[in-house]
Amino acid sequence: MEYLWIKSLHVIAVIAWMAGMLYLPRLFVYHATTERKSAQSETFKIMERRLMKAIMTPALIVVWASGLYLAISSGFYVAEWFKAKFALVFVMTLIHVWLAWSVKQFATDANVKSALFFRVLNEIPTLGMIVVVILVVVKPFS
């Protein structure tokens, strides 16, 4: 029963983390087009910081803690599909770290990336999420 509760917690945390990973780059798209130090820019800074600190980072921590517990307790850590999933989650974590750095860049009005850059970046977590779900549900190369 404990496994199922932790699995539920893991799925909830993944949903929260992915919501942030999909929404934050979209905020950057709009923020990149605003005038620096404008009221709108300052509002985006607050939204970005709160999303990262109150939702995304706590969700990421729960994803990793619960995911590692599930992988070890189930023995999935030896499966080939899990190794691929683990690699993708690691890459998504690196993207998260880069997004956190970008929040700081915007906060100091130091962003130099275009709205188009963030539009393209916005698709990467979507693709990663799709592949991870397929790996977990289908379990190819088992």
Backbone as CSV, one residue per row, in Angstrom:
resi,resn,N_x,N_y,N_z,CA_x,CA_y,CA_z,C_x,C_y,C_z
1,MET,0.822,-1.194,0.000,0.000,0.000,0.000,0.871,1.266,0.000
2,GLU,1.973,1.235,0.731,2.891,2.379,0.779,3.390,2.723,-0.624
3,TYR,3.726,1.705,-1.400,4.217,1.899,-2.766,3.203,2.684,-3.597
4,LEU,1.920,2.319,-3.474,0.876,2.998,-4.264,0.698,4.449,-3.849
5,TRP,0.828,4.741,-2.548,0.736,6.125,-2.087,1.908,6.949,-2.623
6,ILE,3.082,6.375,-2.593,4.257,7.094,-3.094,4.181,7.240,-4.610
7,LYS,3.673,6.229,-5.279,3.474,6.319,-6.725,2.486,7.442,-7.058
8,SER,1.417,7.544,-6.291,0.443,8.630,-6.489,1.098,9.989,-6.269
9,LEU,1.869,10.103,-5.212,2.594,11.341,-4.934,3.536,11.685,-6.088
10,HIS,4.194,10.670,-6.614,5.114,10.852,-7.735,4.378,11.402,-8.964
11,VAL,3.247,10.808,-9.297,2.473,11.257,-10.464,1.985,12.697,-10.263
12,ILE,1.512,13.020,-9.068,1.060,14.379,-8.775,2.214,15.375,-8.924
13,ALA,3.377,15.015,-8.398,4.545,15.898,-8.491,4.995,16.063,-9.945
14,VAL,4.942,14.996,-10.725,5.298,15.091,-12.139,4.355,16.049,-12.860
15,ILE,3.068,15.945,-12.577,2.092,16.835,-13.211,2.398,18.290,-12.853
16,ALA,2.651,18.562,-11.574,2.954,19.934,-11.141,4.240,20.448,-11.790
17,TRP,5.264,19.599,-11.821,6.542,19.996,-12.414,6.381,20.269,-13.906
18,MET,5.707,19.372,-14.607,5.520,19.551,-16.050,4.659,20.774,-16.358
19,ALA,3.669,21.046,-15.528,2.864,22.256,-15.738,3.775,23.484,-15.711
20,GLY,4.670,23.523,-14.752,5.622,24.628,-14.675,6.599,24.648,-15.825
21,MET,7.085,23.470,-16.203,8.053,23.383,-17.315,7.425,23.829,-18.639
22,LEU,6.117,23.678,-18.756,5.425,24.111,-19.971,5.016,25.580,-19.889
23,TYR,4.708,26.062,-18.697,4.210,27.422,-18.537,5.330,28.463,-18.452
24,LEU,6.412,28.161,-17.755,7.477,29.150,-17.562,8.081,29.643,-18.874
25,PRO,8.438,28.770,-19.812,8.954,29.295,-21.088,7.919,30.164,-21.813
26,ARG,6.637,29.856,-21.643,5.585,30.686,-22.253,5.585,32.074,-21.616
27,LEU,5.763,32.133,-20.285,5.901,33.440,-19.632,7.106,34.196,-20.186
28,PHE,8.202,33.471,-20.414,9.397,34.108,-20.975,9.131,34.679,-22.365
29,VAL,8.316,33.979,-23.164,7.962,34.477,-24.503,7.362,35.876,-24.375
30,TYR,6.409,36.010,-23.481,5.745,37.309,-23.306,6.662,38.322,-22.632
31,HIS,7.424,37.870,-21.645,8.315,38.768,-20.911,9.393,39.344,-21.843
32,ALA,9.884,38.516,-22.739,10.951,38.963,-23.652,10.492,40.092,-24.569
33,THR,9.191,40.255,-24.734,8.673,41.305,-25.624,8.276,42.575,-24.877
34,THR,8.410,42.574,-23.549,8.030,43.765,-22.784,9.218,44.694,-22.599
35,GLU,8.912,45.937,-22.345,9.954,46.932,-22.081,10.529,46.679,-20.690
36,ARG,11.846,46.714,-20.596,12.503,46.495,-19.299,12.042,47.534,-18.284
37,LYS,11.874,47.075,-17.046,11.468,47.900,-15.913,10.032,48.430,-16.008
38,SER,9.283,47.989,-17.009,7.878,48.396,-17.114,7.069,47.659,-16.051
39,ALA,5.863,48.136,-15.802,4.984,47.472,-14.830,4.718,46.033,-15.254
40,GLN,4.526,45.839,-16.547,4.266,44.486,-17.058,5.476,43.584,-16.834
41,SER,6.669,44.091,-17.084,7.896,43.320,-16.874,8.045,42.945,-15.403
42,GLU,7.754,43.878,-14.519,7.863,43.602,-13.084,6.853,42.541,-12.651
43,THR,5.669,42.553,-13.244,4.665,41.526,-12.946,5.147,40.155,-13.406
44,PHE,5.729,40.088,-14.611,6.274,38.814,-15.098,7.366,38.297,-14.164
45,LYS,8.207,39.175,-13.657,9.279,38.763,-12.742,8.701,38.077,-11.510
46,ILE,7.635,38.651,-10.957,6.998,38.055,-9.775,6.400,36.694,-10.126
47,MET,5.691,36.627,-11.240,5.067,35.363,-11.660,6.121,34.278,-11.877
48,GLU,7.200,34.624,-12.550,8.260,33.648,-12.858,8.926,33.147,-11.583
49,ARG,9.257,34.079,-10.688,9.917,33.693,-9.438,9.018,32.783,-8.598
50,ARG,7.747,33.156,-8.476,6.827,32.350,-7.665,6.591,30.971,-8.269
51,LEU,6.464,30.907,-9.580,6.275,29.621,-10.247,7.468,28.705,-9.983
52,MET,8.674,29.259,-10.115,9.881,28.457,-9.906,10.022,28.027,-8.451
53,LYS,9.889,28.971,-7.524,10.169,28.678,-6.119,9.037,27.957,-5.392
54,ALA,7.793,28.248,-5.747,6.669,27.673,-5.002,6.111,26.401,-5.620
55,ILE,6.330,26.200,-6.920,5.741,25.032,-7.585,6.802,24.145,-8.203
56,MET,7.579,24.689,-9.115,8.469,23.846,-9.912,9.573,23.168,-9.098
57,THR,10.301,23.926,-8.301,11.414,23.328,-7.564,10.933,22.351,-6.493
58,PRO,9.913,22.696,-5.691,9.416,21.672,-4.749,8.910,20.416,-5.468
59,ALA,8.216,20.592,-6.589,7.725,19.433,-7.344,8.891,18.595,-7.856
60,LEU,9.942,19.247,-8.347,11.117,18.520,-8.830,11.743,17.683,-7.716
61,ILE,11.840,18.246,-6.537,12.422,17.514,-5.403,11.575,16.275,-5.083
62,VAL,10.262,16.438,-5.084,9.375,15.305,-4.800,9.456,14.269,-5.927
63,VAL,9.549,14.727,-7.180,9.696,13.804,-8.314,10.924,12.930,-8.111
64,TRP,12.054,13.543,-7.796,13.286,12.782,-7.641,13.235,11.853,-6.425
65,ALA,12.781,12.374,-5.291,12.752,11.547,-4.074,11.803,10.357,-4.236
66,SER,10.604,10.628,-4.701,9.639,9.536,-4.861,10.030,8.610,-5.999
67,GLY,10.568,9.165,-7.068,10.983,8.346,-8.208,12.106,7.390,-7.865
68,LEU,13.072,7.875,-7.122,14.176,6.996,-6.713,13.663,5.892,-5.782
69,TYR,12.778,6.253,-4.865,12.184,5.241,-3.979,11.471,4.172,-4.804
70,LEU,10.648,4.617,-5.756,9.889,3.668,-6.580,10.815,2.786,-7.415
71,ALA,11.846,3.369,-7.985,12.774,2.604,-8.826,13.511,1.542,-8.020
72,ILE,13.928,1.918,-6.837,14.676,0.972,-5.998,13.755,-0.100,-5.422
73,SER,12.611,0.316,-4.894,11.724,-0.655,-4.245,11.074,-1.617,-5.234
74,SER,10.920,-1.191,-6.493,10.303,-2.060,-7.497,11.325,-2.876,-8.273
75,GLY,12.573,-2.455,-8.217,13.609,-3.116,-9.006,13.669,-2.642,-10.448
76,PHE,12.882,-1.631,-10.794,12.859,-1.119,-12.170,14.187,-0.488,-12.588
77,TYR,15.006,-0.108,-11.633,16.254,0.585,-11.954,17.184,-0.222,-12.860
78,VAL,16.946,-1.528,-12.968,17.795,-2.352,-13.836,17.221,-2.492,-15.254
79,ALA,15.985,-2.087,-15.439,15.322,-2.243,-16.745,15.854,-1.215,-17.745
80,GLU,15.973,-1.628,-18.989,16.494,-0.736,-20.035,15.580,0.467,-20.266
81,TRP,14.256,0.243,-20.246,13.336,1.363,-20.430,13.512,2.389,-19.323
82,PHE,13.793,1.900,-18.092,13.971,2.825,-16.972,15.249,3.638,-17.134
83,LYS,16.285,3.012,-17.627,17.541,3.753,-17.837,17.341,4.881,-18.842
84,ALA,16.564,4.620,-19.882,16.245,5.662,-20.864,15.399,6.758,-20.212
85,LYS,14.426,6.363,-19.420,13.588,7.329,-18.711,14.435,8.168,-17.764
86,PHE,15.313,7.529,-17.037,16.180,8.225,-16.085,17.024,9.270,-16.813
87,ALA,17.572,8.901,-17.955,18.390,9.838,-18.734,17.561,11.051,-19.169
88,LEU,16.336,10.798,-19.614,15.465,11.903,-20.033,15.079,12.793,-18.859
89,VAL,14.789,12.204,-17.716,14.445,12.999,-16.538,15.662,13.823,-16.101
90,PHE,16.835,13.269,-16.234,18.056,14.010,-15.914,18.203,15.217,-16.844
91,VAL,17.969,15.018,-18.130,18.029,16.126,-19.096,16.968,17.171,-18.772
92,MET,15.766,16.719,-18.429,14.697,17.656,-18.058,15.082,18.442,-16.795
93,THR,15.805,17.789,-15.895,16.274,18.483,-14.695,17.290,19.554,-15.064
94,LEU,18.160,19.260,-16.018,19.114,20.271,-16.488,18.378,21.455,-17.120
95,ILE,17.320,21.168,-17.852,16.495,22.244,-18.419,15.879,23.068,-17.294
96,HIS,15.399,22.406,-16.262,14.840,23.099,-15.097,15.883,24.056,-14.504
97,VAL,17.098,23.577,-14.342,18.174,24.410,-13.785,18.426,25.613,-14.699
98,TRP,18.437,25.385,-15.998,18.636,26.481,-16.937,17.480,27.473,-16.866
99,LEU,16.257,26.976,-16.713,15.100,27.866,-16.571,15.210,28.696,-15.293
100,ALA,15.689,28.091,-14.218,15.889,28.834,-12.965,16.911,29.948,-13.179
101,TRP,17.977,29.647,-13.918,18.979,30.665,-14.246,18.334,31.770,-15.086
102,SER,17.456,31.402,-16.000,16.777,32.384,-16.845,15.863,33.291,-16.027
103,VAL,15.214,32.731,-15.003,14.396,33.550,-14.108,15.269,34.649,-13.494
104,LYS,16.471,34.270,-13.090,17.395,35.254,-12.498,17.843,36.280,-13.535
105,GLN,18.042,35.831,-14.772,18.419,36.767,-15.843,17.317,37.802,-16.059
106,PHE,16.084,37.342,-16.145,14.956,38.263,-16.314,14.823,39.185,-15.100
107,ALA,15.045,38.645,-13.904,14.885,39.432,-12.669,15.842,40.619,-12.631
108,THR,17.001,40.466,-13.256,17.991,41.555,-13.271,17.998,42.296,-14.603
109,ASP,16.983,42.070,-15.407,16.869,42.688,-16.742,18.077,42.388,-17.616
110,ALA,18.618,41.184,-17.459,19.808,40.792,-18.219,19.504,39.777,-19.320
111,ASN,18.242,39.468,-19.557,17.909,38.496,-20.598,18.286,39.043,-21.969
112,VAL,18.913,38.190,-22.780,19.260,38.582,-24.149,18.621,37.657,-25.180
113,LYS,17.861,36.684,-24.708,17.205,35.728,-25.614,15.908,36.317,-26.154
114,SER,15.556,35.910,-27.367,14.350,36.431,-28.023,13.115,35.623,-27.631
115,ALA,11.972,36.190,-27.935,10.710,35.484,-27.728,10.683,34.210,-28.568
116,LEU,11.213,34.275,-29.778,11.256,33.092,-30.651,12.079,31.977,-30.013
117,PHE,13.204,32.317,-29.412,14.027,31.322,-28.726,13.192,30.588,-27.675
118,PHE,12.432,31.334,-26.883,11.634,30.718,-25.828,10.444,29.944,-26.388
119,ARG,9.923,30.357,-27.536,8.849,29.584,-28.186,9.356,28.194,-28.566
120,VAL,10.548,28.135,-29.124,11.140,26.853,-29.514,11.461,26.032,-28.265
121,LEU,12.072,26.677,-27.273,12.419,25.995,-26.028,11.181,25.387,-25.372
122,ASN,10.053,26.051,-25.512,8.813,25.599,-24.899,8.401,24.203,-25.373
123,GLU,8.846,23.799,-26.537,8.456,22.491,-27.086,9.291,21.339,-26.529
124,ILE,10.484,21.618,-26.054,11.389,20.558,-25.599,10.816,19.777,-24.410
125,PRO,10.321,20.432,-23.345,9.723,19.642,-22.254,8.514,18.820,-22.707
126,THR,7.765,19.343,-23.662,6.613,18.590,-24.174,7.072,17.286,-24.805
127,LEU,8.070,17.365,-25.657,8.590,16.161,-26.310,9.189,15.193,-25.293
128,GLY,9.937,15.727,-24.334,10.510,14.872,-23.291,9.445,14.162,-22.486
129,MET,8.386,14.893,-22.146,7.292,14.308,-21.377,6.612,13.184,-22.158
130,ILE,6.397,13.391,-23.444,5.758,12.367,-24.277,6.592,11.091,-24.290
131,VAL,7.893,11.234,-24.484,8.766,10.059,-24.532,8.801,9.353,-23.180
132,VAL,8.876,10.113,-22.092,8.897,9.501,-20.757,7.614,8.716,-20.505
133,VAL,6.477,9.287,-20.853,5.203,8.578,-20.643,5.172,7.284,-21.448
134,ILE,5.624,7.339,-22.688,5.659,6.120,-23.508,6.580,5.080,-22.882
135,LEU,7.740,5.508,-22.401,8.666,4.569,-21.773,8.047,3.911,-20.549
136,VAL,7.352,4.685,-19.727,6.781,4.154,-18.494,5.585,3.237,-18.768
137,VAL,4.747,3.616,-19.715,3.527,2.847,-19.971,3.815,1.621,-20.840
138,VAL,4.546,1.805,-21.930,4.793,0.719,-22.887,5.933,-0.182,-22.428
139,LYS,6.902,0.397,-21.756,8.106,-0.329,-21.302,8.779,-1.078,-22.454
140,PRO,9.158,-0.319,-23.493,9.846,-0.988,-24.612,11.208,-1.507,-24.166
141,PHE,11.797,-2.300,-24.986,13.072,-3.004,-24.708,13.135,-3.557,-23.296
142,SER,12.053,-4.241,-22.902,12.040,-4.916,-21.596,12.577,-6.314,-21.719
